[in-house]
Amino acid sequence: MPEQKTYNAGQKVGPGKYVCIDCGKELTLDKSEQDLRKCPSCACEEYQCFPMTHIRPDIKTPADAKNPPKRGKSNM
C-alpha cells in the first residue's frame, strides 16, 4: 500500500485521493493547487492523502493530471 500523508483543511494540495480520517469519505482532486476543504459529510479537517500517482501510475506530471493519458495507452 502506498505511503499515506496527512493534510488539513485550508492547505493547498495537488491531485490525488484524500480520505477523511473520521468518516472515510473520499475526495478525488484532479487539479493542482486546490484548497482542501472541510469534509462535506462530517466537517472533519484532516485527511489521509494518496497522490494521483497511486491512483493511476501513468500520471507522472501535473500536465498528465490535467490531460490524463487514455487508459491502456500508458508509456510506463
PDB file of N, CA, C and O in Angstrom, chain B, residues numbered from 101:
ATOM      1  N   MET B 101       0.850  -1.180   0.000  1.00  0.00           N
ATOM      2  CA  MET B 101       0.000   0.000   0.000  1.00  0.00           C
ATOM      3  C   MET B 101       0.891   1.237   0.000  1.00  0.00           C
ATOM      4  O   MET B 101       1.921   1.244   0.675  1.00  0.00           O
ATOM      5  N   PRO B 102       0.518   2.301  -0.750  1.00  0.00           N
ATOM      6  CA  PRO B 102       1.342   3.495  -0.803  1.00  0.00           C
ATOM      7  C   PRO B 102       1.399   4.207   0.540  1.00  0.00           C
ATOM      8  O   PRO B 102       0.494   4.088   1.366  1.00  0.00           O
ATOM      9  N   GLU B 103       2.488   4.954   0.740  1.00  0.00           N
ATOM     10  CA  GLU B 103       2.634   5.720   1.967  1.00  0.00           C
ATOM     11  C   GLU B 103       1.583   6.821   1.997  1.00  0.00           C
ATOM     12  O   GLU B 103       1.352   7.499   0.996  1.00  0.00           O
ATOM     13  N   GLN B 104       0.948   6.992   3.157  1.00  0.00           N
ATOM     14  CA  GLN B 104      -0.090   7.999   3.299  1.00  0.00           C
ATOM     15  C   GLN B 104       0.494   9.241   3.955  1.00  0.00           C
ATOM     16  O   GLN B 104       1.326   9.144   4.857  1.00  0.00           O
ATOM     17  N   LYS B 105       0.057  10.406   3.497  1.00  0.00           N
ATOM     18  CA  LYS B 105       0.425  11.667   4.110  1.00  0.00           C
ATOM     19  C   LYS B 105      -0.839  12.288   4.662  1.00  0.00           C
ATOM     20  O   LYS B 105      -1.932  12.035   4.155  1.00  0.00           O
ATOM     21  N   THR B 106      -0.699  13.099   5.700  1.00  0.00           N
ATOM     22  CA  THR B 106      -1.849  13.754   6.307  1.00  0.00           C
ATOM     23  C   THR B 106      -1.861  15.229   5.925  1.00  0.00           C
ATOM     24  O   THR B 106      -0.833  15.903   5.982  1.00  0.00           O
ATOM     25  N   TYR B 107      -3.033  15.723   5.536  1.00  0.00           N
ATOM     26  CA  TYR B 107      -3.218  17.126   5.182  1.00  0.00           C
ATOM     27  C   TYR B 107      -4.423  17.673   5.925  1.00  0.00           C
ATOM     28  O   TYR B 107      -5.330  16.926   6.290  1.00  0.00           O
ATOM     29  N   ASN B 108      -4.427  18.987   6.148  1.00  0.00           N
ATOM     30  CA  ASN B 108      -5.516  19.649   6.860  1.00  0.00           C
ATOM     31  C   ASN B 108      -6.297  20.560   5.926  1.00  0.00           C
ATOM     32  O   ASN B 108      -5.767  21.064   4.936  1.00  0.00           O
ATOM     33  N   ALA B 109      -7.572  20.763   6.260  1.00  0.00           N
ATOM     34  CA  ALA B 109      -8.406  21.694   5.503  1.00  0.00           C
ATOM     35  C   ALA B 109      -7.725  23.057   5.486  1.00  0.00           C
ATOM     36  O   ALA B 109      -7.138  23.483   6.480  1.00  0.00           O
ATOM     37  N   GLY B 110      -7.811  23.731   4.349  1.00  0.00           N
ATOM     38  CA  GLY B 110      -7.189  25.036   4.187  1.00  0.00           C
ATOM     39  C   GLY B 110      -5.846  24.980   3.492  1.00  0.00           C
ATOM     40  O   GLY B 110      -5.370  25.996   2.984  1.00  0.00           O
ATOM     41  N   GLN B 111      -5.220  23.796   3.459  1.00  0.00           N
ATOM     42  CA  GLN B 111      -3.943  23.664   2.772  1.00  0.00           C
ATOM     43  C   GLN B 111      -4.162  23.594   1.270  1.00  0.00           C
ATOM     44  O   GLN B 111      -5.171  23.067   0.802  1.00  0.00           O
ATOM     45  N   LYS B 112      -3.197  24.135   0.512  1.00  0.00           N
ATOM     46  CA  LYS B 112      -3.201  23.972  -0.947  1.00  0.00           C
ATOM     47  C   LYS B 112      -2.619  22.596  -1.233  1.00  0.00           C
ATOM     48  O   LYS B 112      -1.540  22.253  -0.749  1.00  0.00           O
ATOM     49  N   VAL B 113      -3.341  21.816  -2.022  1.00  0.00           N
ATOM     50  CA  VAL B 113      -2.920  20.445  -2.298  1.00  0.00           C
ATOM     51  C   VAL B 113      -2.919  20.184  -3.798  1.00  0.00           C
ATOM     52  O   VAL B 113      -3.513  20.937  -4.571  1.00  0.00           O
ATOM     53  N   GLY B 114      -2.261  19.133  -4.193  1.00  0.00           N
ATOM     54  CA  GLY B 114      -2.204  18.730  -5.587  1.00  0.00           C
ATOM     55  C   GLY B 114      -3.186  17.615  -5.879  1.00  0.00           C
ATOM     56  O   GLY B 114      -3.997  17.250  -5.029  1.00  0.00           O
ATOM     57  N   PRO B 115      -3.110  17.076  -7.085  1.00  0.00           N
ATOM     58  CA  PRO B 115      -4.010  15.994  -7.476  1.00  0.00           C
ATOM     59  C   PRO B 115      -3.823  14.773  -6.584  1.00  0.00           C
ATOM     60  O   PRO B 115      -2.706  14.452  -6.178  1.00  0.00           O
ATOM     61  N   GLY B 116      -4.916  14.105  -6.288  1.00  0.00           N
ATOM     62  CA  GLY B 116      -4.836  12.883  -5.502  1.00  0.00           C
ATOM     63  C   GLY B 116      -6.168  12.523  -4.881  1.00  0.00           C
ATOM     64  O   GLY B 116      -7.174  13.208  -5.069  1.00  0.00           O
ATOM     65  N   LYS B 117      -6.150  11.433  -4.136  1.00  0.00           N
ATOM     66  CA  LYS B 117      -7.332  10.976  -3.406  1.00  0.00           C
ATOM     67  C   LYS B 117      -7.117  11.323  -1.944  1.00  0.00           C
ATOM     68  O   LYS B 117      -6.103  10.948  -1.356  1.00  0.00           O
ATOM     69  N   TYR B 118      -8.062  12.036  -1.357  1.00  0.00           N
ATOM     70  CA  TYR B 118      -7.998  12.465   0.032  1.00  0.00           C
ATOM     71  C   TYR B 118      -9.127  11.777   0.786  1.00  0.00           C
ATOM     72  O   TYR B 118     -10.292  11.880   0.400  1.00  0.00           O
ATOM     73  N   VAL B 119      -8.780  11.072   1.866  1.00  0.00           N
ATOM     74  CA  VAL B 119      -9.750  10.287   2.626  1.00  0.00           C
ATOM     75  C   VAL B 119      -9.879  10.887   4.020  1.00  0.00           C
ATOM     76  O   VAL B 119      -8.891  10.994   4.747  1.00  0.00           O
ATOM     77  N   CYS B 120     -11.096  11.280   4.395  1.00  0.00           N
ATOM     78  CA  CYS B 120     -11.361  11.845   5.718  1.00  0.00           C
ATOM     79  C   CYS B 120     -10.965  10.834   6.789  1.00  0.00           C
ATOM     80  O   CYS B 120     -11.313   9.657   6.699  1.00  0.00           O
ATOM     81  N   ILE B 121     -10.227  11.305   7.815  1.00  0.00           N
ATOM     82  CA  ILE B 121      -9.782  10.369   8.851  1.00  0.00           C
ATOM     83  C   ILE B 121     -10.898  10.002   9.817  1.00  0.00           C
ATOM     84  O   ILE B 121     -10.775   9.015  10.542  1.00  0.00           O
ATOM     85  N   ASP B 122     -12.002  10.783   9.848  1.00  0.00           N
ATOM     86  CA  ASP B 122     -13.105  10.473  10.755  1.00  0.00           C
ATOM     87  C   ASP B 122     -14.156   9.567  10.126  1.00  0.00           C
ATOM     88  O   ASP B 122     -14.501   8.531  10.694  1.00  0.00           O
ATOM     89  N   CYS B 123     -14.673   9.953   8.945  1.00  0.00           N
ATOM     90  CA  CYS B 123     -15.792   9.192   8.372  1.00  0.00           C
ATOM     91  C   CYS B 123     -15.410   8.355   7.155  1.00  0.00           C
ATOM     92  O   CYS B 123     -16.202   7.526   6.705  1.00  0.00           O
ATOM     93  N   GLY B 124     -14.200   8.561   6.614  1.00  0.00           N
ATOM     94  CA  GLY B 124     -13.759   7.760   5.475  1.00  0.00           C
ATOM     95  C   GLY B 124     -14.232   8.253   4.117  1.00  0.00           C
ATOM     96  O   GLY B 124     -13.979   7.600   3.104  1.00  0.00           O
ATOM     97  N   LYS B 125     -14.920   9.404   4.074  1.00  0.00           N
ATOM     98  CA  LYS B 125     -15.367   9.938   2.778  1.00  0.00           C
ATOM     99  C   LYS B 125     -14.150  10.239   1.920  1.00  0.00           C
ATOM    100  O   LYS B 125     -13.172  10.817   2.393  1.00  0.00           O
ATOM    101  N   GLU B 126     -14.218   9.842   0.654  1.00  0.00           N
ATOM    102  CA  GLU B 126     -13.117  10.055  -0.280  1.00  0.00           C
ATOM    103  C   GLU B 126     -13.407  11.254  -1.174  1.00  0.00           C
ATOM    104  O   GLU B 126     -14.497  11.383  -1.731  1.00  0.00           O
ATOM    105  N   LEU B 127     -12.418  12.124  -1.299  1.00  0.00           N
ATOM    106  CA  LEU B 127     -12.471  13.235  -2.245  1.00  0.00           C
ATOM    107  C   LEU B 127     -11.349  13.018  -3.239  1.00  0.00           C
ATOM    108  O   LEU B 127     -10.209  12.788  -2.836  1.00  0.00           O
ATOM    109  N   THR B 128     -11.641  13.085  -4.519  1.00  0.00           N
ATOM    110  CA  THR B 128     -10.611  12.965  -5.543  1.00  0.00           C
ATOM    111  C   THR B 128     -10.464  14.317  -6.216  1.00  0.00           C
ATOM    112  O   THR B 128     -11.412  14.835  -6.806  1.00  0.00           O
ATOM    113  N   LEU B 129      -9.269  14.884  -6.123  1.00  0.00           N
ATOM    114  CA  LEU B 129      -8.971  16.172  -6.740  1.00  0.00           C
ATOM    115  C   LEU B 129      -8.077  15.930  -7.940  1.00  0.00           C
ATOM    116  O   LEU B 129      -7.116  15.165  -7.863  1.00  0.00           O
ATOM    117  N   ASP B 130      -8.394  16.580  -9.050  1.00  0.00           N
ATOM    118  CA  ASP B 130      -7.608  16.350 -10.260  1.00  0.00           C
ATOM    119  C   ASP B 130      -6.862  17.593 -10.734  1.00  0.00           C
ATOM    120  O   ASP B 130      -6.225  17.569 -11.787  1.00  0.00           O
ATOM    121  N   LYS B 131      -6.938  18.672  -9.970  1.00  0.00           N
ATOM    122  CA  LYS B 131      -6.236  19.900 -10.342  1.00  0.00           C
ATOM    123  C   LYS B 131      -5.187  20.229  -9.289  1.00  0.00           C
ATOM    124  O   LYS B 131      -5.357  19.909  -8.113  1.00  0.00           O
ATOM    125  N   SER B 132      -4.111  20.863  -9.710  1.00  0.00           N
ATOM    126  CA  SER B 132      -3.062  21.288  -8.791  1.00  0.00           C
ATOM    127  C   SER B 132      -3.480  22.554  -8.053  1.00  0.00           C
ATOM    128  O   SER B 132      -4.296  23.337  -8.539  1.00  0.00           O
ATOM    129  N   GLU B 133      -2.899  22.736  -6.863  1.00  0.00           N
ATOM    130  CA  GLU B 133      -3.070  23.952  -6.071  1.00  0.00           C
ATOM    131  C   GLU B 133      -4.526  24.259  -5.733  1.00  0.00           C
ATOM    132  O   GLU B 133      -4.971  25.399  -5.864  1.00  0.00           O
ATOM    133  N   GLN B 134      -5.262  23.243  -5.301  1.00  0.00           N
ATOM    134  CA  GLN B 134      -6.619  23.464  -4.820  1.00  0.00           C
ATOM    135  C   GLN B 134      -6.581  23.566  -3.306  1.00  0.00           C
ATOM    136  O   GLN B 134      -5.745  22.935  -2.659  1.00  0.00           O
ATOM    137  N   ASP B 135      -7.499  24.373  -2.728  1.00  0.00           N
ATOM    138  CA  ASP B 135      -7.626  24.433  -1.277  1.00  0.00           C
ATOM    139  C   ASP B 135      -8.424  23.220  -0.823  1.00  0.00           C
ATOM    140  O   ASP B 135      -9.514  22.957  -1.331  1.00  0.00           O
ATOM    141  N   LEU B 136      -7.879  22.487   0.130  1.00  0.00           N
ATOM    142  CA  LEU B 136      -8.587  21.346   0.697  1.00  0.00           C
ATOM    143  C   LEU B 136      -9.647  21.884   1.651  1.00  0.00           C
ATOM    144  O   LEU B 136      -9.337  22.696   2.523  1.00  0.00           O
ATOM    145  N   ARG B 137     -10.869  21.451   1.502  1.00  0.00           N
ATOM    146  CA  ARG B 137     -11.982  21.946   2.321  1.00  0.00           C
ATOM    147  C   ARG B 137     -12.323  20.945   3.420  1.00  0.00           C
ATOM    148  O   ARG B 137     -11.889  19.793   3.388  1.00  0.00           O
ATOM    149  N   LYS B 138     -13.107  21.406   4.390  1.00  0.00           N
ATOM    150  CA  LYS B 138     -13.598  20.500   5.427  1.00  0.00           C
ATOM    151  C   LYS B 138     -14.395  19.392   4.759  1.00  0.00           C
ATOM    152  O   LYS B 138     -14.980  19.592   3.695  1.00  0.00           O
ATOM    153  N   CYS B 139     -14.414  18.232   5.384  1.00  0.00           N
ATOM    154  CA  CYS B 139     -15.180  17.103   4.852  1.00  0.00           C
ATOM    155  C   CYS B 139     -16.649  17.503   4.711  1.00  0.00           C
ATOM    156  O   CYS B 139     -17.241  18.007   5.665  1.00  0.00           O
ATOM    157  N   PRO B 140     -17.244  17.287   3.540  1.00  0.00           N
ATOM    158  CA  PRO B 140     -18.645  17.648   3.351  1.00  0.00           C
ATOM    159  C   PRO B 140     -19.610  16.765   4.141  1.00  0.00           C
ATOM    160  O   PRO B 140     -20.775  17.125   4.308  1.00  0.00           O
ATOM    161  N   SER B 141     -19.143  15.617   4.626  1.00  0.00           N
ATOM    162  CA  SER B 141     -20.020  14.715   5.372  1.00  0.00           C
ATOM    163  C   SER B 141     -20.014  14.974   6.871  1.00  0.00           C
ATOM    164  O   SER B 141     -21.062  14.951   7.516  1.00  0.00           O
ATOM    165  N   CYS B 142     -18.808  15.225   7.434  1.00  0.00           N
ATOM    166  CA  CYS B 142     -18.724  15.322   8.897  1.00  0.00           C
ATOM    167  C   CYS B 142     -17.988  16.568   9.397  1.00  0.00           C
ATOM    168  O   CYS B 142     -17.852  16.754  10.606  1.00  0.00           O
ATOM    169  N   ALA B 143     -17.513  17.418   8.493  1.00  0.00           N
ATOM    170  CA  ALA B 143     -16.802  18.663   8.818  1.00  0.00           C
ATOM    171  C   ALA B 143     -15.426  18.443   9.445  1.00  0.00           C
ATOM    172  O   ALA B 143     -14.842  19.377   9.994  1.00  0.00           O
ATOM    173  N   CYS B 144     -14.908  17.228   9.369  1.00  0.00           N
ATOM    174  CA  CYS B 144     -13.548  16.966   9.840  1.00  0.00           C
ATOM    175  C   CYS B 144     -12.583  17.780   8.982  1.00  0.00           C
ATOM    176  O   CYS B 144     -12.880  18.079   7.826  1.00  0.00           O
ATOM    177  N   GLU B 145     -11.433  18.138   9.543  1.00  0.00           N
ATOM    178  CA  GLU B 145     -10.471  18.960   8.818  1.00  0.00           C
ATOM    179  C   GLU B 145      -9.179  18.224   8.507  1.00  0.00           C
ATOM    180  O   GLU B 145      -8.202  18.852   8.098  1.00  0.00           O
ATOM    181  N   GLU B 146      -9.148  16.901   8.692  1.00  0.00           N
ATOM    182  CA  GLU B 146      -7.902  16.164   8.457  1.00  0.00           C
ATOM    183  C   GLU B 146      -8.151  15.001   7.505  1.00  0.00           C
ATOM    184  O   GLU B 146      -9.135  14.272   7.625  1.00  0.00           O
ATOM    185  N   TYR B 147      -7.234  14.850   6.556  1.00  0.00           N
ATOM    186  CA  TYR B 147      -7.349  13.825   5.526  1.00  0.00           C
ATOM    187  C   TYR B 147      -6.057  13.033   5.401  1.00  0.00           C
ATOM    188  O   TYR B 147      -4.967  13.553   5.637  1.00  0.00           O
ATOM    189  N   GLN B 148      -6.198  11.775   5.029  1.00  0.00           N
ATOM    190  CA  GLN B 148      -5.068  10.977   4.562  1.00  0.00           C
ATOM    191  C   GLN B 148      -5.032  11.162   3.053  1.00  0.00           C
ATOM    192  O   GLN B 148      -6.079  11.203   2.407  1.00  0.00           O
ATOM    193  N   CYS B 149      -3.843  11.274   2.492  1.00  0.00           N
ATOM    194  CA  CYS B 149      -3.714  11.530   1.060  1.00  0.00           C
ATOM    195  C   CYS B 149      -3.032  10.376   0.353  1.00  0.00           C
ATOM    196  O   CYS B 149      -2.057   9.810   0.847  1.00  0.00           O
ATOM    197  N   PHE B 150      -3.562  10.038  -0.811  1.00  0.00           N
ATOM    198  CA  PHE B 150      -2.926   9.103  -1.729  1.00  0.00           C
ATOM    199  C   PHE B 150      -2.662   9.901  -2.993  1.00  0.00           C
ATOM    200  O   PHE B 150      -3.613  10.232  -3.702  1.00  0.00           O
ATOM    201  N   PRO B 151      -1.401  10.230  -3.313  1.00  0.00           N
ATOM    202  CA  PRO B 151      -1.128  11.043  -4.505  1.00  0.00           C
ATOM    203  C   PRO B 151      -1.692  10.406  -5.767  1.00  0.00           C
ATOM    204  O   PRO B 151      -1.890   9.192  -5.827  1.00  0.00           O
ATOM    205  N   MET B 152      -1.949  11.235  -6.772  1.00  0.00           N
ATOM    206  CA  MET B 152      -2.526  10.779  -8.038  1.00  0.00           C
ATOM    207  C   MET B 152      -1.707   9.649  -8.652  1.00  0.00           C
ATOM    208  O   MET B 152      -2.254   8.784  -9.337  1.00  0.00           O
ATOM    209  N   THR B 153      -0.398   9.655  -8.408  1.00  0.00           N
ATOM    210  CA  THR B 153       0.436   8.604  -8.988  1.00  0.00           C
ATOM    211  C   THR B 153       0.071   7.233  -8.452  1.00  0.00           C
ATOM    212  O   THR B 153       0.389   6.224  -9.081  1.00  0.00           O
ATOM    213  N   HIS B 154      -0.599   7.171  -7.285  1.00  0.00           N
ATOM    214  CA  HIS B 154      -1.015   5.885  -6.742  1.00  0.00           C
ATOM    215  C   HIS B 154      -2.411   5.494  -7.204  1.00  0.00           C
ATOM    216  O   HIS B 154      -2.805   4.333  -7.089  1.00  0.00           O
ATOM    217  N   ILE B 155      -3.159   6.458  -7.726  1.00  0.00           N
ATOM    218  CA  ILE B 155      -4.460   6.142  -8.302  1.00  0.00           C
ATOM    219  C   ILE B 155      -4.259   5.625  -9.723  1.00  0.00           C
ATOM    220  O   ILE B 155      -4.836   4.613 -10.120  1.00  0.00           O
ATOM    221  N   ARG B 156      -3.438   6.334 -10.472  1.00  0.00           N
ATOM    222  CA  ARG B 156      -3.124   5.953 -11.852  1.00  0.00           C
ATOM    223  C   ARG B 156      -1.620   6.065 -12.039  1.00  0.00           C
ATOM    224  O   ARG B 156      -1.091   7.176 -12.074  1.00  0.00           O
ATOM    225  N   PRO B 157      -0.929   4.962 -12.158  1.00  0.00           N
ATOM    226  CA  PRO B 157       0.526   5.020 -12.289  1.00  0.00           C
ATOM    227  C   PRO B 157       1.009   5.722 -13.547  1.00  0.00           C
ATOM    228  O   PRO B 157       2.184   6.078 -13.632  1.00  0.00           O
ATOM    229  N   ASP B 158       0.127   5.934 -14.538  1.00  0.00           N
ATOM    230  CA  ASP B 158       0.549   6.632 -15.747  1.00  0.00           C
ATOM    231  C   ASP B 158       0.516   8.155 -15.585  1.00  0.00           C
ATOM    232  O   ASP B 158       0.912   8.879 -16.498  1.00  0.00           O
ATOM    233  N   ILE B 159       0.049   8.647 -14.435  1.00  0.00           N
ATOM    234  CA  ILE B 159       0.070  10.081 -14.142  1.00  0.00           C
ATOM    235  C   ILE B 159       1.402  10.389 -13.479  1.00  0.00           C
ATOM    236  O   ILE B 159       1.637   9.997 -12.335  1.00  0.00           O
ATOM    237  N   LYS B 160       2.274  11.087 -14.192  1.00  0.00           N
ATOM    238  CA  LYS B 160       3.616  11.352 -13.687  1.00  0.00           C
ATOM    239  C   LYS B 160       3.903  12.838 -13.493  1.00  0.00           C
ATOM    240  O   LYS B 160       4.828  13.188 -12.759  1.00  0.00           O
ATOM    241  N   THR B 161       3.136  13.716 -14.131  1.00  0.00           N
ATOM    242  CA  THR B 161       3.378  15.151 -14.048  1.00  0.00           C
ATOM    243  C   THR B 161       2.050  15.882 -13.851  1.00  0.00           C
ATOM    244  O   THR B 161       0.987  15.307 -14.083  1.00  0.00           O
ATOM    245  N   PRO B 162       2.105  17.165 -13.420  1.00  0.00           N
ATOM    246  CA  PRO B 162       0.861  17.937 -13.333  1.00  0.00           C
ATOM    247  C   PRO B 162       0.138  18.033 -14.676  1.00  0.00           C
ATOM    248  O   PRO B 162      -1.092  18.061 -14.715  1.00  0.00           O
ATOM    249  N   ALA B 163       0.896  18.082 -15.779  1.00  0.00           N
ATOM    250  CA  ALA B 163       0.265  18.121 -17.104  1.00  0.00           C
ATOM    251  C   ALA B 163      -0.506  16.833 -17.375  1.00  0.00           C
ATOM    252  O   ALA B 163      -1.579  16.868 -17.978  1.00  0.00           O
ATOM    253  N   ASP B 164       0.035  15.690 -16.933  1.00  0.00           N
ATOM    254  CA  ASP B 164      -0.680  14.416 -17.088  1.00  0.00           C
ATOM    255  C   ASP B 164      -1.982  14.431 -16.294  1.00  0.00           C
ATOM    256  O   ASP B 164      -2.986  13.878 -16.743  1.00  0.00           O
ATOM    257  N   ALA B 165      -1.975  15.062 -15.107  1.00  0.00           N
ATOM    258  CA  ALA B 165      -3.182  15.113 -14.282  1.00  0.00           C
ATOM    259  C   ALA B 165      -4.262  15.952 -14.957  1.00  0.00           C
ATOM    260  O   ALA B 165      -5.449  15.642 -14.856  1.00  0.00           O
ATOM    261  N   LYS B 166      -3.846  17.025 -15.652  1.00  0.00           N
ATOM    262  CA  LYS B 166      -4.815  17.874 -16.344  1.00  0.00           C
ATOM    263  C   LYS B 166      -5.347  17.213 -17.609  1.00  0.00           C
ATOM    264  O   LYS B 166      -6.517  17.376 -17.957  1.00  0.00           O
ATOM    265  N   ASN B 167      -4.490  16.471 -18.294  1.00  0.00           N
ATOM    266  CA  ASN B 167      -4.860  15.776 -19.531  1.00  0.00           C
ATOM    267  C   ASN B 167      -4.366  14.338 -19.443  1.00  0.00           C
ATOM    268  O   ASN B 167      -3.385  13.980 -20.095  1.00  0.00           O
ATOM    269  N   PRO B 168      -5.042  13.506 -18.639  1.00  0.00           N
ATOM    270  CA  PRO B 168      -4.541  12.147 -18.414  1.00  0.00           C
ATOM    271  C   PRO B 168      -4.473  11.328 -19.692  1.00  0.00           C
ATOM    272  O   PRO B 168      -5.339  11.441 -20.559  1.00  0.00           O
ATOM    273  N   PRO B 169      -3.425  10.492 -19.807  1.00  0.00           N
ATOM    274  CA  PRO B 169      -3.352   9.582 -20.948  1.00  0.00           C
ATOM    275  C   PRO B 169      -4.572   8.661 -20.951  1.00  0.00           C
ATOM    276  O   PRO B 169      -5.093   8.307 -19.894  1.00  0.00           O
ATOM    277  N   LYS B 170      -5.013   8.286 -22.123  1.00  0.00           N
ATOM    278  CA  LYS B 170      -6.136   7.347 -22.213  1.00  0.00           C
ATOM    279  C   LYS B 170      -5.725   6.021 -21.596  1.00  0.00           C
ATOM    280  O   LYS B 170      -4.584   5.586 -21.752  1.00  0.00           O
ATOM    281  N   ARG B 171      -6.639   5.387 -20.905  1.00  0.00           N
ATOM    282  CA  ARG B 171      -6.335   4.091 -20.286  1.00  0.00           C
ATOM    283  C   ARG B 171      -5.933   3.102 -21.365  1.00  0.00           C
ATOM    284  O   ARG B 171      -6.514   3.071 -22.450  1.00  0.00           O
ATOM    285  N   GLY B 172      -4.925   2.292 -21.047  1.00  0.00           N
ATOM    286  CA  GLY B 172      -4.434   1.310 -21.992  1.00  0.00           C
ATOM    287  C   GLY B 172      -3.396   1.860 -22.941  1.00  0.00           C
ATOM    288  O   GLY B 172      -2.849   1.118 -23.757  1.00  0.00           O
ATOM    289  N   LYS B 173      -3.110   3.160 -22.849  1.00  0.00           N
ATOM    290  CA  LYS B 173      -2.135   3.799 -23.734  1.00  0.00           C
ATOM    291  C   LYS B 173      -0.924   4.293 -22.944  1.00  0.00           C
ATOM    292  O   LYS B 173      -0.214   5.191 -23.398  1.00  0.00           O
ATOM    293  N   SER B 174      -0.689   3.728 -21.794  1.00  0.00           N
ATOM    294  CA  SER B 174       0.393   4.174 -20.920  1.00  0.00           C
ATOM    295  C   SER B 174       1.756   3.907 -21.542  1.00  0.00           C
ATOM    296  O   SER B 174       1.951   2.914 -22.242  1.00  0.00           O
ATOM    297  N   ASN B 175       2.687   4.800 -21.279  1.00  0.00           N
ATOM    298  CA  ASN B 175       4.066   4.643 -21.732  1.00  0.00           C
ATOM    299  C   ASN B 175       4.969   4.244 -20.577  1.00  0.00           C
ATOM    300  O   ASN B 175       6.121   4.673 -20.520  1.00  0.00           O
ATOM    301  N   MET B 176       4.474   3.441 -19.668  1.00  0.00           N
ATOM    302  CA  MET B 176       5.238   3.063 -18.478  1.00  0.00           C
ATOM    303  C   MET B 176       6.371   2.154 -18.826  1.00  0.00           C
ATOM    304  O   MET B 176       7.120   1.737 -17.943  1.00  0.00           O
TER     305      MET B 176
END
